[in-house]
Amino acid sequence: MASPLFDLTGKVAVVTGSSKGIGKSIAMHLALAGAKVVVSSRKTPVCEEAAAEIRQAGGEAVVIPCNISQKAQCETLIAETRKQLGPVDVLVCNAASNPYYGPNEKLPDDVFMKVMQNNILSNMWLINLCLPDMRAKKDGSIMIVSSIGGVRASTVIGAYCISKAADMQLARNLAAEYGPDNIRVNTIAPGLVTTDFARALYEDPQRRAAREAATPLRRLGAPDDIAGLAVLLAGKGGAFITGQTLIADGGTTIGG
C-alpha cells in the first residue's frame, strides 16, 4: 500500500516548461501520484506529446500552452486551469531562459532584462495568480525550479545564476508572507542534468568528464532525479517544509 504522505489524489497541479526535460518528468510523477496536471510550454504539439505520455502511463493531464514571458498568457494559463480542472493546489515554476553564454561584460542590457523577467518576474506573476485559490483552501504548495548556479559563481552563465539566486530569496520572502495561510514556497536546485536546456554545459566530452569526476556520485543528473522532490513538496510528505532550497546535484556543491 502506498504511503498517504505521497498521495496527491484530487490535487490540481500546474507545471510550466513541462513539455520536456525536468518539467516533463515533474508533471509525469505528480500525475502518477494522483494529481491532475496541466502540461504547459510555448509550443502546443510538444505539450500534447508529453500529455499523451502521461495519460498512457495512467495519469491525468491537460494541455494549456503558455509563454511565461507574456503576463496575459500567464493569466490565461491559470484561468483556463480553473475552468478545466478546478482551483490550483500545486504550482511548479519550471520554465526559464538562458539566452546568453559568455562573460557578463559583454552581456547586452536587453538580454539581461529578458533573463530577469522570464526567470523571476514571471514566477511572481504566476504565484500571485494562484494565491486566491490557495488562500481559499488554506493549503498550497509552490515550487520554483532554481539551480545550483544560484549558490555558485559562473564565468559563462552569470545572468542565469543571478536570476536563480534571486528565486531562492523570492521563495524565502513569499514563504514568510504566505505561511499563515498554510501556503508553502520552496525552490528545487538541480545540479547538471542531461536535458536539452543544459546541453551546452555537458555536450563537450572533456567538460562532461571533468564534471562527473568532480561529483561525488560520479554522474550527471537525470530529470527523474529532480521529480521526486516535487512529489515530496507537493503533498503531506513536505507539509512542514517552506522557504527552503532543496539541492539535488549528486554532491557537486559539497566537493569531495
PERA-V723518 format. One record per residue. RES is the residue in three letters. OMEGA is omega in whole degrees, 0 to 359 (none if undefined). Layout:
[[RES,OMEGA] [RES,OMEGA]]
//
This chain:
[[MET,182] [ALA,180] [SER,177] [PRO,178] [LEU,183] [PHE,178] [ASP,182] [LEU,181] [THR,178] [GLY,180] [LYS,174] [VAL,185] [ALA,175] [VAL,179] [VAL,178] [THR,181] [GLY,189] [SER,177] [SER,180] [LYS,173] [GLY,183] [ILE,181] [GLY,179] [LYS,179] [SER,178] [ILE,179] [ALA,179] [MET,186] [HIS,171] [LEU,179] [ALA,180] [LEU,176] [ALA,174] [GLY,182] [ALA,169] [LYS,193] [VAL,171] [VAL,174] [VAL,186] [SER,167] [SER,185] [ARG,190] [LYS,183] [THR,184] [PRO,181] [VAL,174] [CYS,179] [GLU,178] [GLU,180] [ALA,179] [ALA,178] [ALA,177] [GLU,179] [ILE,180] [ARG,180] [GLN,179] [ALA,178] [GLY,180] [GLY,179] [GLU,183] [ALA,172] [VAL,181] [VAL,172] [ILE,183] [PRO,178] [CYS,169] [ASN,188] [ILE,177] [SER,181] [GLN,183] [LYS,180] [ALA,179] [GLN,175] [CYS,178] [GLU,178] [THR,179] [LEU,183] [ILE,178] [ALA,179] [GLU,176] [THR,178] [ARG,183] [LYS,186] [GLN,187] [LEU,183] [GLY,181] [PRO,183] [VAL,176] [ASP,186] [VAL,176] [LEU,175] [VAL,178] [CYS,183] [ASN,182] [ALA,180] [ALA,178] [SER,177] [ASN,188] [PRO,186] [TYR,178] [TYR,182] [GLY,183] [PRO,181] [ASN,183] [GLU,179] [LYS,182] [LEU,179] [PRO,181] [ASP,184] [ASP,178] [VAL,176] [PHE,181] [MET,177] [LYS,179] [VAL,181] [MET,180] [GLN,184] [ASN,187] [ASN,180] [ILE,186] [LEU,180] [SER,176] [ASN,178] [MET,177] [TRP,185] [LEU,179] [ILE,180] [ASN,179] [LEU,181] [CYS,185] [LEU,182] [PRO,179] [ASP,184] [MET,178] [ARG,181] [ALA,180] [LYS,188] [LYS,181] [ASP,176] [GLY,176] [SER,179] [ILE,178] [MET,172] [ILE,176] [VAL,182] [SER,182] [SER,173] [ILE,172] [GLY,178] [GLY,179] [VAL,180] [ARG,176] [ALA,174] [SER,178] [THR,184] [VAL,178] [ILE,186] [GLY,181] [ALA,177] [TYR,180] [CYS,177] [ILE,181] [SER,182] [LYS,173] [ALA,178] [ALA,178] [ASP,178] [MET,178] [GLN,176] [LEU,179] [ALA,179] [ARG,180] [ASN,183] [LEU,176] [ALA,179] [ALA,181] [GLU,190] [TYR,179] [GLY,179] [PRO,176] [ASP,180] [ASN,175] [ILE,183] [ARG,182] [VAL,182] [ASN,171] [THR,172] [ILE,184] [ALA,178] [PRO,166] [GLY,181] [LEU,182] [VAL,185] [THR,176] [THR,177] [ASP,183] [PHE,184] [ALA,187] [ARG,182] [ALA,183] [LEU,183] [TYR,185] [GLU,175] [ASP,185] [PRO,181] [GLN,179] [ARG,180] [ARG,180] [ALA,179] [ALA,179] [ARG,180] [GLU,179] [ALA,181] [ALA,181] [THR,182] [PRO,178] [LEU,174] [ARG,175] [ARG,171] [LEU,180] [GLY,173] [ALA,181] [PRO,180] [ASP,177] [ASP,182] [ILE,187] [ALA,181] [GLY,178] [LEU,178] [ALA,178] [VAL,177] [LEU,186] [LEU,184] [ALA,188] [GLY,185] [LYS,180] [GLY,180] [GLY,189] [ALA,181] [PHE,179] [ILE,174] [THR,180] [GLY,187] [GLN,170] [THR,179] [LEU,183] [ILE,176] [ALA,188] [ASP,181] [GLY,180] [GLY,183] [THR,185] [THR,177] [ILE,183] [GLY,178] [GLY,none]]
//
